[in-house]
Amino acid sequence: MKQHTHVTFVSDYLSIYTGGPLIMASIFEGLVKRYNYDITMVAGLVDESFLEKFENIFNIVDLKIFQPGKLPHQQPGKIPSFLLKARNTILSSNSDILHFNSHTPNLIPYSISVKKPVVCTIFHLEDLSVVSGFLSKYFLPISQDILEVNTICTLIHVTSKYTAEQVAKRRIFSRKRIVVIPCGIDLSKYLTVRKRPDPGTFLMIGRLEPRKHYEYVILATKLARRYRKDIKLYIVGDGPLRPALEQKIRDENLEDTVKLLGNVSDQEKLELLARAEALIHLGYPEGFSLVVTEALATGTPVIAYDLPPINEIIQNRIHGVLIGKDNVIQLANALVHFNSEDYSESVLRARAMHYDLNKVVNVFHQMYSILLRENQS
């Protein structure tokens, strides 16, 4: 392998507040610092938060296709322009490896023919039940369940065993090159946090969007308050659902109990995790969850749906409480009876050690090295 391996990574959107791009950026940052990789990141939209954090580490190309304030899948009319412009950009690049990020970018390999390794990441497969709009529901089975899972690439990278199984079921062609590499976090930021939970304090962290199911937590909190008066719920993050959630909180007279904090700094997030009895995570569908592993690394147990891939990380009554999907009564019951003293801080932190970012960076380097050697033989 030559001294500097150049990877071009293509995503529809780059933001530090969106899980997938942040996960990949953290891995690429490790490859730059440890193995002298050159990374070019191409996206249909790059927000200022991402530029501020990574512009001195990566070559970032903002195609300026998508409008701010809406996710790319909410702007289907702009997708053809993104696919064409991204294709032309990568064909003019001098890359050793092309790496595409789900979902729309994974369609680009159909329109190119290159003699270099092509990797496609699929974090999760969307569920029709959480997709809105006639066009989205009509085209999703075609674009995702047929085109994306059968995309023309050297290797498909997924972050969980469950996603690997789902992709394999739908693939018409070879099922051999599906590689599971879970996400990783910089454990040094979290393992040193001193846990000091405030009784009744619960936390949610994530983009304010429908598939995170914040409305169920608000309802469960209202029910739980009848039996446990000390409950407080803090929600970190921003997104299109914020006005609706603010209204929901007012309608349920929970202004003193449920607080929307918006985006916070890393230090503020650590302090909130340290104070929380538990993190509540109800994202579905989900490819992985950085925030779940971050919570475990601070010694904070997790309340989550008993669904893959989160139940690949959380063992019920060991690392937290797993409840039935959309079951508000079970969630309220978990809040009423939750006691952080029932969970071993050392066991929680030990579980997080499986998701060390340093290990993930090393595995990615090994994967890329193997692909390059195969390509040269």
N, C-alpha and C positions, 0 to 999 in steps of 0.2 A: 504494500500500500504506500502511496506517495505521502509526503510529510503532511500536507494539508488536504483533507477530504472535504470536498464542497458538496453540501446538501442543499437543494432547493425545496422548500416546504411551501405547500399551497393550501390556504384555508380561505373560507368565504369571509370570515370576520376574525379580527384579532383584538382581544380585550383582556385585561387582567381580572375582570369580573365574570368571565365566562370560562367554565371549567376546562373544556378540551384544549383551547389554545394556550391557556396558562400551563396546563400539564405538559404539553409538548415544548413550550418555551423553556420551562424549567429543565427539562431533559437536554435540550439543545444548548442551554447555557452551560451545563455540566460538560457536554462534549467539547465546547469551545475552550473552556478553562483547563480541562484535563488532557484533552487529546488534540488540541489545536485545529479543530474543525472550522471551516468557513460555512456559515449558515446564511442563506438568503430566504427571507420569509415574504411570500407574495399573498396579498389578500384583497378582497373586494372592498373592504373597509377596515381601517385601522384607527382605533380611538386614541385620544391623547394619553390616557393612562398607560397604554401599552408602549407607546413611543417613549414616554418619559422613563420607563423602567428598562427598556431593552435597546434603545436606538444606538447605544455605544457598544453593544455586544453583537447585534445582527445587522445585516443589510436588509432593511425593511422597505418593501415596495408596496405602496398604497395605490391600488388601481382606482379608487374613488368611484366605485360603481354603485354601491348601496347607500341609501340615505341613513343618517344617524337617527337613533330613536326607535328603529324597528329592526328586528332580526332579519337576516337575508331571506329566510323561508317565508317571511311575511311580505316579500317584495318579488313575487315570482316573475313579474314582467322584466326584471333586471337580470335574471339569471342567464339568459342567452348571451348578453353583453359580457357578463363576468366570465363565462366559459370561454368565449372567443379571446378576450383580452388576456386572460390568464394563460391560455394555450400559447399565444404568440409570445408572451413574456418568457415562459419556461423554455420554449424552443430556441430562443435567442441567448439563453444562459449557457455557461460552460460548467455544467454540474456533473459530478460523478454519480450522484444518486438523486432521484426525484421521489419526493414523499408527499402524498396527498392526504388531506384531513377530511373526515366525513362531514356532510353527506354529499353535497353538490360537487365539490372538487374531485371526488372519486369517480365522476363520470368523464373527466378530462382524458384519462388514458385511452378511451375509445377513439379519440381524434388525433392521437400522436403515434408515431412509430420511432422508437429510440433504442439504441444498442447500449443501454445502461440499466441498472436495477431500478425498479419502480415499486415503491412500498405504498400501500393504502391503509390508513388507520380507520377502523370503525369502532367508535366508542359504544354505541348502542343502536338498536333498530327502533325507530319510532313506532308507537302504537296508534292505530287509527282512532281509538277512543279519546286520545288527548290532542288530536289534530283538528283544527277548525277550518272552515272554508271548503266550498264544493271542489275547487280545483285541487287543493291540497289532498283531500280524501280520494279524489279520482286518480291523481298522478302518483301518490305515494306508493301504492303497490307495484307500479311499473318502475319508477325511478329507484326505489330502494330494494324491494324484494326480488326484482329481476335484474336491473342494470347494475346497481351498486355492488351487490354481493357477488356478481359475476364479472366485475371490472377486470380489465386486462392488466394484470400486475404480476410482479415476481413473487410478492408475498403480501398477505393481509395481516396486519397487526391489530389485535384486540386486547382489551384490558381485563377481561374476565373470562372464566370458563363458560359461563352462561352465554355470553355473546358469541364465543367461538362455536358453541353448539347451534345457536340460532343461524349463524352465517353458514355453517356446514350443511344444515338442513336445506337451505335455499340455493346452495351453489349447484349449478348444473355440471360444472367442470371440476377440475382437481380440488380435492379437499385437503390435500397434504400440506400446503403452504399457508396454514393459518397458525399464527404464533401468538401465544398469550404472554404478554408482559404487563403486569399490573402497574399502576401509577405509583409514584414515590413522592415523599415530602422530605424537606430538609429537617431531619429530626432534631438537630442541634437547637433549633428555635423553640421547640416544644418540650423536650425532655427535662429542661431545667426550670420550667414553670412550676412555681409552688402552688399546689392545689389548695384552695380555701373556699369551698362551696358555701353559698348562702342558701339556707333552706327555702325551698319553694321557687328558686330561680331557674328558669329554663331558657334555652337559647336555640334559635334557628339561624342558619347562615346560608344564603344563596340568592340567586337572581329571582326577582319577584315575577314569576311566570306561572301559568296554570299547572304545569306538571309537577310543581313543588307542593301543591295542595295545602297552601297556607290557610284557606278558609276552614278546613277541617280542624286545624289546630286552634283557631280562634273559637270555634264552636265547642271543642273539647275543653278549652280553658274556661269558658263560661260555665259549663257543667261542673267542672272540677272545683270552681270557686265556691260552690254551694257547700262543699265538704272540707275544703282546705283554703282558708282565707289568705294565707301567705303567698299564694302563687303569683308570680310575675313572669311574663313572657317577653323576651327581647328578640326582635327580628332584625338581622343585619343583612343589608343588600338593597338593591334598587332594581327597577324594571317597570314594564308596562302595567303591571297589576297594582302599583302603589295607590293610585286614586281610589280604586275599588276596595282595596284592603282598608284604607283610611275610613271609607264610608262604612264598611262592615264593622269596624271597631266602634265607631260612633253608634251605629244601629244597635249593637249589643251592649252599649254602655260600659265598655271596657277600656276607656281612655286611660284610667289609672292603673290598669293591669297589663295591657299589651302595648308595647312601645316599638314603633318602626324607627330604627336608628339610621337607615340609609347605609351607604358605604362607609367603612371605618378603616383606620390605619391598621397595619399588622400588629402594632403594639396594643391598640385598643381591642383587637380581636383576641389576642392572647389573654388580656385581662378579663374579658367577658367569659372565655372558656374556663379560666381559673375559678371564676365565681359561680359558674353554672352547676346545678346538680346534675343536669344531663343536657346533651344536645338532642334536639328533635330533628329527624331527617326523614321526610316523606316523599322524596323525589321518585317519580316513576313516569316513563321508563328512564333508566339510569345505566350508564356504562361503567361507572365507578364513582367514588365520592372522595375527593380530597379532604373535605371538611370532616368526614367521619374518621379518617385516619388521623387528622390533626387533633380531633377531640380525644381519641384514644391516647395519643402521644402526650397530652397534657394530663392524663389520668381521669378524663371525663367520660362516663358511660353514655350510651346512645339509645334513644328510643326510635325505632324505625319499623317500616313494613317488613314482614317476613317474606321477602321477595328477593330473587337474585338480581344483581350480584351482591347487594348489601348483606344478605345472609351468608355470603361466602366470607365476609369479614367479621360480622357480629355473630357470636354464639349466644343464644337466649339465656338470660340470667347469669351469664359469665361476663359479657362485655356490655350488657344493657338489656333492654326489653324489646322483643319482636312482637308486633301486633298484626292483626289481619288488615289487608288493604282496605282503605276507606272506612274502617270501623271506628267511628267517632266515640262510641261507648267504651271500647277497649282502650282507646287513647286517653280518654278522661280518667278511666280507672287507673291507668299507669301513672298519670300525673298525681292523683290523689294519694296513692300508696308508695310513690317512689321515695327511696331513701338511699342517698349516695354512699352511705356507710356499708351498704350491702355489697359493694363492689371493691375489689382490691386494686388499688392504684398501680401496684407493680405489675399485676396481671394485664391491666389495660395497656400500660406502656409497653410491656413485652410484646403484646399483639401488634402494636404499631411498628415494632422493629422489623416486621416482615416487609414493610413498605418504605424502606430506606432509599432515598433518592440516589445516593451514591451507588447502590447496587443496581438500580434501574439504568443509570447512565452507563455502567460497565456492560450490562446486557445489551443495550442498544449499540454500543461500540462493537461488541462481538458480532451482533447481527449484521451490521453494515459491513464489517470486515469480511465475513463469510460471503455475503452477496457480491462484494467486489472481486474476491478471489474466484468465485464461480463465474463471474462475468468475463474475467480475463483468461479463463482456461478454455 
